[in-house]
Amino acid sequence: MIVGIFALIGALLGISTARRRKGTAADVAQYAIGFGVAFGVVGLVVALILRAVVG
């Protein structure tokens, strides 16, 4: 659940960043995927740490 939320937030931030830089549709898609994957990995690390700490 945490991983999906982080990935979604990352994708939305990627879309926002690409649009702010006036990118084409391909740029927006690439930023969304790149940020989504990066934030998803961070979310995975957070989920693993929470699992180790909580139980």
mmCIF file as gemmi writes it, N, C-alpha and C atoms, coordinates in Angstrom:
data_model
loop_
_atom_site.group_PDB
_atom_site.id
_atom_site.type_symbol
_atom_site.label_atom_id
_atom_site.label_alt_id
_atom_site.label_comp_id
_atom_site.label_asym_id
_atom_site.label_entity_id
_atom_site.label_seq_id
_atom_site.pdbx_PDB_ins_code
_atom_site.Cartn_x
_atom_site.Cartn_y
_atom_site.Cartn_z
_atom_site.occupancy
_atom_site.B_iso_or_equiv
_atom_site.pdbx_formal_charge
_atom_site.auth_seq_id
_atom_site.auth_asym_id
_atom_site.pdbx_PDB_model_num
ATOM 1 N N . MET Axp A 1 ? 0.823 -1.194 0 1 0 ? 1 A 1
ATOM 2 C CA . MET Axp A 1 ? 0 0 0 1 0 ? 1 A 1
ATOM 3 C C . MET Axp A 1 ? 0.868 1.261 0 1 0 ? 1 A 1
ATOM 4 N N . ILE Axp A 2 ? 1.859 1.263 0.865 1 0 ? 2 A 1
ATOM 5 C CA . ILE Axp A 2 ? 2.752 2.418 0.957 1 0 ? 2 A 1
ATOM 6 C C . ILE Axp A 2 ? 3.499 2.613 -0.361 1 0 ? 2 A 1
ATOM 7 N N . VAL Axp A 3 ? 3.929 1.51 -0.95 1 0 ? 3 A 1
ATOM 8 C CA . VAL Axp A 3 ? 4.686 1.593 -2.206 1 0 ? 3 A 1
ATOM 9 C C . VAL Axp A 3 ? 3.83 2.23 -3.3 1 0 ? 3 A 1
ATOM 10 N N . GLY Axp A 4 ? 2.587 1.811 -3.397 1 0 ? 4 A 1
ATOM 11 C CA . GLY Axp A 4 ? 1.685 2.362 -4.402 1 0 ? 4 A 1
ATOM 12 C C . GLY Axp A 4 ? 1.413 3.841 -4.204 1 0 ? 4 A 1
ATOM 13 N N . ILE Axp A 5 ? 1.243 4.231 -2.954 1 0 ? 5 A 1
ATOM 14 C CA . ILE Axp A 5 ? 0.995 5.644 -2.655 1 0 ? 5 A 1
ATOM 15 C C . ILE Axp A 5 ? 2.211 6.484 -3.028 1 0 ? 5 A 1
ATOM 16 N N . PHE Axp A 6 ? 3.39 6.007 -2.65 1 0 ? 6 A 1
ATOM 17 C CA . PHE Axp A 6 ? 4.616 6.734 -2.994 1 0 ? 6 A 1
ATOM 18 C C . PHE Axp A 6 ? 4.775 6.822 -4.511 1 0 ? 6 A 1
ATOM 19 N N . ALA Axp A 7 ? 4.513 5.721 -5.224 1 0 ? 7 A 1
ATOM 20 C CA . ALA Axp A 7 ? 4.652 5.718 -6.682 1 0 ? 7 A 1
ATOM 21 C C . ALA Axp A 7 ? 3.669 6.697 -7.324 1 0 ? 7 A 1
ATOM 22 N N . LEU Axp A 8 ? 2.444 6.741 -6.812 1 0 ? 8 A 1
ATOM 23 C CA . LEU Axp A 8 ? 1.448 7.67 -7.347 1 0 ? 8 A 1
ATOM 24 C C . LEU Axp A 8 ? 1.861 9.12 -7.103 1 0 ? 8 A 1
ATOM 25 N N . ILE Axp A 9 ? 2.33 9.41 -5.9 1 0 ? 9 A 1
ATOM 26 C CA . ILE Axp A 9 ? 2.802 10.765 -5.595 1 0 ? 9 A 1
ATOM 27 C C . ILE Axp A 9 ? 3.969 11.128 -6.515 1 0 ? 9 A 1
ATOM 28 N N . GLY Axp A 10 ? 4.891 10.189 -6.717 1 0 ? 10 A 1
ATOM 29 C CA . GLY Axp A 10 ? 6.024 10.438 -7.602 1 0 ? 10 A 1
ATOM 30 C C . GLY Axp A 10 ? 5.591 10.712 -9.029 1 0 ? 10 A 1
ATOM 31 N N . ALA Axp A 11 ? 4.629 9.936 -9.519 1 0 ? 11 A 1
ATOM 32 C CA . ALA Axp A 11 ? 4.14 10.147 -10.884 1 0 ? 11 A 1
ATOM 33 C C . ALA Axp A 11 ? 3.495 11.523 -11.022 1 0 ? 11 A 1
ATOM 34 N N . LEU Axp A 12 ? 2.716 11.911 -10.026 1 0 ? 12 A 1
ATOM 35 C CA . LEU Axp A 12 ? 2.082 13.231 -10.073 1 0 ? 12 A 1
ATOM 36 C C . LEU Axp A 12 ? 3.121 14.35 -10.027 1 0 ? 12 A 1
ATOM 37 N N . LEU Axp A 13 ? 4.15 14.174 -9.217 1 0 ? 13 A 1
ATOM 38 C CA . LEU Axp A 13 ? 5.223 15.169 -9.177 1 0 ? 13 A 1
ATOM 39 C C . LEU Axp A 13 ? 5.984 15.21 -10.501 1 0 ? 13 A 1
ATOM 40 N N . GLY Axp A 14 ? 6.176 14.053 -11.119 1 0 ? 14 A 1
ATOM 41 C CA . GLY Axp A 14 ? 6.837 14.001 -12.417 1 0 ? 14 A 1
ATOM 42 C C . GLY Axp A 14 ? 6.042 14.72 -13.49 1 0 ? 14 A 1
ATOM 43 N N . ILE Axp A 15 ? 4.736 14.51 -13.485 1 0 ? 15 A 1
ATOM 44 C CA . ILE Axp A 15 ? 3.871 15.208 -14.439 1 0 ? 15 A 1
ATOM 45 C C . ILE Axp A 15 ? 3.959 16.71 -14.222 1 0 ? 15 A 1
ATOM 46 N N . SER Axp A 16 ? 3.887 17.113 -12.972 1 0 ? 16 A 1
ATOM 47 C CA . SER Axp A 16 ? 3.957 18.54 -12.642 1 0 ? 16 A 1
ATOM 48 C C . SER Axp A 16 ? 5.286 19.152 -13.085 1 0 ? 16 A 1
ATOM 49 N N . THR Axp A 17 ? 6.368 18.44 -12.834 1 0 ? 17 A 1
ATOM 50 C CA . THR Axp A 17 ? 7.692 18.937 -13.211 1 0 ? 17 A 1
ATOM 51 C C . THR Axp A 17 ? 7.818 19.082 -14.726 1 0 ? 17 A 1
ATOM 52 N N . ALA Axp A 18 ? 7.374 18.073 -15.459 1 0 ? 18 A 1
ATOM 53 C CA . ALA Axp A 18 ? 7.481 18.12 -16.919 1 0 ? 18 A 1
ATOM 54 C C . ALA Axp A 18 ? 6.629 19.24 -17.506 1 0 ? 18 A 1
ATOM 55 N N . ARG Axp A 19 ? 5.446 19.434 -16.96 1 0 ? 19 A 1
ATOM 56 C CA . ARG Axp A 19 ? 4.588 20.511 -17.471 1 0 ? 19 A 1
ATOM 57 C C . ARG Axp A 19 ? 5.172 21.882 -17.151 1 0 ? 19 A 1
ATOM 58 N N . ARG Axp A 20 ? 5.759 22.016 -15.958 1 0 ? 20 A 1
ATOM 59 C CA . ARG Axp A 20 ? 6.365 23.292 -15.576 1 0 ? 20 A 1
ATOM 60 C C . ARG Axp A 20 ? 7.534 23.628 -16.499 1 0 ? 20 A 1
ATOM 61 N N . ARG Axp A 21 ? 8.229 22.594 -16.976 1 0 ? 21 A 1
ATOM 62 C CA . ARG Axp A 21 ? 9.347 22.801 -17.906 1 0 ? 21 A 1
ATOM 63 C C . ARG Axp A 21 ? 8.889 22.854 -19.358 1 0 ? 21 A 1
ATOM 64 N N . LYS Axp A 22 ? 7.572 22.856 -19.553 1 0 ? 22 A 1
ATOM 65 C CA . LYS Axp A 22 ? 6.956 22.941 -20.882 1 0 ? 22 A 1
ATOM 66 C C . LYS Axp A 22 ? 7.386 21.793 -21.799 1 0 ? 22 A 1
ATOM 67 N N . GLY Axp A 23 ? 7.331 20.581 -21.268 1 0 ? 23 A 1
ATOM 68 C CA . GLY Axp A 23 ? 7.717 19.41 -22.039 1 0 ? 23 A 1
ATOM 69 C C . GLY Axp A 23 ? 6.595 18.91 -22.929 1 0 ? 23 A 1
ATOM 70 N N . THR Axp A 24 ? 6.972 18.101 -23.901 1 0 ? 24 A 1
ATOM 71 C CA . THR Axp A 24 ? 5.992 17.475 -24.791 1 0 ? 24 A 1
ATOM 72 C C . THR Axp A 24 ? 5.299 16.34 -24.045 1 0 ? 24 A 1
ATOM 73 N N . ALA Axp A 25 ? 4.347 15.699 -24.717 1 0 ? 25 A 1
ATOM 74 C CA . ALA Axp A 25 ? 3.624 14.584 -24.099 1 0 ? 25 A 1
ATOM 75 C C . ALA Axp A 25 ? 4.584 13.444 -23.748 1 0 ? 25 A 1
ATOM 76 N N . ALA Axp A 26 ? 5.57 13.217 -24.598 1 0 ? 26 A 1
ATOM 77 C CA . ALA Axp A 26 ? 6.556 12.17 -24.321 1 0 ? 26 A 1
ATOM 78 C C . ALA Axp A 26 ? 7.394 12.524 -23.09 1 0 ? 26 A 1
ATOM 79 N N . ASP Axp A 27 ? 7.727 13.793 -22.941 1 0 ? 27 A 1
ATOM 80 C CA . ASP Axp A 27 ? 8.472 14.235 -21.762 1 0 ? 27 A 1
ATOM 81 C C . ASP Axp A 27 ? 7.651 14.015 -20.494 1 0 ? 27 A 1
ATOM 82 N N . VAL Axp A 28 ? 6.371 14.369 -20.564 1 0 ? 28 A 1
ATOM 83 C CA . VAL Axp A 28 ? 5.491 14.205 -19.406 1 0 ? 28 A 1
ATOM 84 C C . VAL Axp A 28 ? 5.408 12.734 -19.017 1 0 ? 28 A 1
ATOM 85 N N . ALA Axp A 29 ? 5.25 11.862 -20.007 1 0 ? 29 A 1
ATOM 86 C CA . ALA Axp A 29 ? 5.173 10.43 -19.725 1 0 ? 29 A 1
ATOM 87 C C . ALA Axp A 29 ? 6.475 9.912 -19.127 1 0 ? 29 A 1
ATOM 88 N N . GLN Axp A 30 ? 7.591 10.341 -19.672 1 0 ? 30 A 1
ATOM 89 C CA . GLN Axp A 30 ? 8.886 9.879 -19.175 1 0 ? 30 A 1
ATOM 90 C C . GLN Axp A 30 ? 9.127 10.353 -17.745 1 0 ? 30 A 1
ATOM 91 N N . TYR Axp A 31 ? 8.82 11.599 -17.468 1 0 ? 31 A 1
ATOM 92 C CA . TYR Axp A 31 ? 8.979 12.12 -16.107 1 0 ? 31 A 1
ATOM 93 C C . TYR Axp A 31 ? 8.055 11.382 -15.14 1 0 ? 31 A 1
ATOM 94 N N . ALA Axp A 32 ? 6.816 11.141 -15.555 1 0 ? 32 A 1
ATOM 95 C CA . ALA Axp A 32 ? 5.866 10.447 -14.688 1 0 ? 32 A 1
ATOM 96 C C . ALA Axp A 32 ? 6.364 9.046 -14.351 1 0 ? 32 A 1
ATOM 97 N N . ILE Axp A 33 ? 6.858 8.332 -15.346 1 0 ? 33 A 1
ATOM 98 C CA . ILE Axp A 33 ? 7.35 6.975 -15.109 1 0 ? 33 A 1
ATOM 99 C C . ILE Axp A 33 ? 8.615 6.998 -14.266 1 0 ? 33 A 1
ATOM 100 N N . GLY Axp A 34 ? 9.537 7.882 -14.606 1 0 ? 34 A 1
ATOM 101 C CA . GLY Axp A 34 ? 10.795 7.961 -13.862 1 0 ? 34 A 1
ATOM 102 C C . GLY Axp A 34 ? 10.59 8.322 -12.404 1 0 ? 34 A 1
ATOM 103 N N . PHE Axp A 35 ? 9.813 9.362 -12.162 1 0 ? 35 A 1
ATOM 104 C CA . PHE Axp A 35 ? 9.546 9.775 -10.781 1 0 ? 35 A 1
ATOM 105 C C . PHE Axp A 35 ? 8.739 8.704 -10.052 1 0 ? 35 A 1
ATOM 106 N N . GLY Axp A 36 ? 7.781 8.083 -10.754 1 0 ? 36 A 1
ATOM 107 C CA . GLY Axp A 36 ? 6.973 7.035 -10.136 1 0 ? 36 A 1
ATOM 108 C C . GLY Axp A 36 ? 7.815 5.858 -9.681 1 0 ? 36 A 1
ATOM 109 N N . VAL Axp A 37 ? 8.731 5.42 -10.523 1 0 ? 37 A 1
ATOM 110 C CA . VAL Axp A 37 ? 9.611 4.303 -10.164 1 0 ? 37 A 1
ATOM 111 C C . VAL Axp A 37 ? 10.529 4.688 -9.011 1 0 ? 37 A 1
ATOM 112 N N . ALA Axp A 38 ? 11.113 5.884 -9.087 1 0 ? 38 A 1
ATOM 113 C CA . ALA Axp A 38 ? 12.025 6.328 -8.03 1 0 ? 38 A 1
ATOM 114 C C . ALA Axp A 38 ? 11.304 6.427 -6.684 1 0 ? 38 A 1
ATOM 115 N N . PHE Axp A 39 ? 10.135 7.045 -6.677 1 0 ? 39 A 1
ATOM 116 C CA . PHE Axp A 39 ? 9.385 7.169 -5.427 1 0 ? 39 A 1
ATOM 117 C C . PHE Axp A 39 ? 8.873 5.808 -4.964 1 0 ? 39 A 1
ATOM 118 N N . GLY Axp A 40 ? 8.555 4.915 -5.897 1 0 ? 40 A 1
ATOM 119 C CA . GLY Axp A 40 ? 8.142 3.564 -5.526 1 0 ? 40 A 1
ATOM 120 C C . GLY Axp A 40 ? 9.243 2.811 -4.805 1 0 ? 40 A 1
ATOM 121 N N . VAL Axp A 41 ? 10.476 2.969 -5.261 1 0 ? 41 A 1
ATOM 122 C CA . VAL Axp A 41 ? 11.618 2.33 -4.589 1 0 ? 41 A 1
ATOM 123 C C . VAL Axp A 41 ? 11.79 2.904 -3.187 1 0 ? 41 A 1
ATOM 124 N N . VAL Axp A 42 ? 11.657 4.22 -3.061 1 0 ? 42 A 1
ATOM 125 C CA . VAL Axp A 42 ? 11.743 4.843 -1.734 1 0 ? 42 A 1
ATOM 126 C C . VAL Axp A 42 ? 10.616 4.315 -0.847 1 0 ? 42 A 1
ATOM 127 N N . GLY Axp A 43 ? 9.422 4.189 -1.395 1 0 ? 43 A 1
ATOM 128 C CA . GLY Axp A 43 ? 8.299 3.638 -0.641 1 0 ? 43 A 1
ATOM 129 C C . GLY Axp A 43 ? 8.549 2.209 -0.207 1 0 ? 43 A 1
ATOM 130 N N . LEU Axp A 44 ? 9.196 1.427 -1.051 1 0 ? 44 A 1
ATOM 131 C CA . LEU Axp A 44 ? 9.533 0.054 -0.694 1 0 ? 44 A 1
ATOM 132 C C . LEU Axp A 44 ? 10.495 0.018 0.485 1 0 ? 44 A 1
ATOM 133 N N . VAL Axp A 45 ? 11.492 0.872 0.462 1 0 ? 45 A 1
ATOM 134 C CA . VAL Axp A 45 ? 12.45 0.944 1.572 1 0 ? 45 A 1
ATOM 135 C C . VAL Axp A 45 ? 11.735 1.354 2.856 1 0 ? 45 A 1
ATOM 136 N N . VAL Axp A 46 ? 10.86 2.344 2.759 1 0 ? 46 A 1
ATOM 137 C CA . VAL Axp A 46 ? 10.101 2.783 3.937 1 0 ? 46 A 1
ATOM 138 C C . VAL Axp A 46 ? 9.237 1.642 4.468 1 0 ? 46 A 1
ATOM 139 N N . ALA Axp A 47 ? 8.575 0.914 3.581 1 0 ? 47 A 1
ATOM 140 C CA . ALA Axp A 47 ? 7.731 -0.202 3.996 1 0 ? 47 A 1
ATOM 141 C C . ALA Axp A 47 ? 8.555 -1.291 4.678 1 0 ? 47 A 1
ATOM 142 N N . LEU Axp A 48 ? 9.728 -1.582 4.146 1 0 ? 48 A 1
ATOM 143 C CA . LEU Axp A 48 ? 10.582 -2.602 4.763 1 0 ? 48 A 1
ATOM 144 C C . LEU Axp A 48 ? 11.073 -2.165 6.139 1 0 ? 48 A 1
ATOM 145 N N . ILE Axp A 49 ? 11.421 -0.896 6.269 1 0 ? 49 A 1
ATOM 146 C CA . ILE Axp A 49 ? 11.859 -0.385 7.571 1 0 ? 49 A 1
ATOM 147 C C . ILE Axp A 49 ? 10.708 -0.437 8.569 1 0 ? 49 A 1
ATOM 148 N N . LEU Axp A 50 ? 9.518 -0.021 8.148 1 0 ? 50 A 1
ATOM 149 C CA . LEU Axp A 50 ? 8.362 -0.075 9.044 1 0 ? 50 A 1
ATOM 150 C C . LEU Axp A 50 ? 8.048 -1.503 9.467 1 0 ? 50 A 1
ATOM 151 N N . ARG Axp A 51 ? 8.171 -2.426 8.536 1 0 ? 51 A 1
ATOM 152 C CA . ARG Axp A 51 ? 7.9 -3.833 8.869 1 0 ? 51 A 1
ATOM 153 C C . ARG Axp A 51 ? 8.91 -4.354 9.882 1 0 ? 51 A 1
ATOM 154 N N . ALA Axp A 52 ? 10.162 -3.969 9.741 1 0 ? 52 A 1
ATOM 155 C CA . ALA Axp A 52 ? 11.195 -4.42 10.675 1 0 ? 52 A 1
ATOM 156 C C . ALA Axp A 52 ? 10.998 -3.803 12.056 1 0 ? 52 A 1
ATOM 157 N N . VAL Axp A 53 ? 10.579 -2.555 12.094 1 0 ? 53 A 1
ATOM 158 C CA . VAL Axp A 53 ? 10.425 -1.86 13.373 1 0 ? 53 A 1
ATOM 159 C C . VAL Axp A 53 ? 9.139 -2.282 14.081 1 0 ? 53 A 1
ATOM 160 N N . VAL Axp A 54 ? 8.038 -2.337 13.334 1 0 ? 54 A 1
ATOM 161 C CA . VAL Axp A 54 ? 6.734 -2.608 13.939 1 0 ? 54 A 1
ATOM 162 C C . VAL Axp A 54 ? 6.526 -4.093 14.197 1 0 ? 54 A 1
ATOM 163 N N . GLY Axp A 55 ? 6.942 -4.891 13.257 1 0 ? 55 A 1
ATOM 164 C CA . GLY Axp A 55 ? 6.71 -6.261 13.608 1 0 ? 55 A 1
ATOM 165 C C . GLY Axp A 55 ? 6.818 -7.279 12.591 1 0 ? 55 A 1
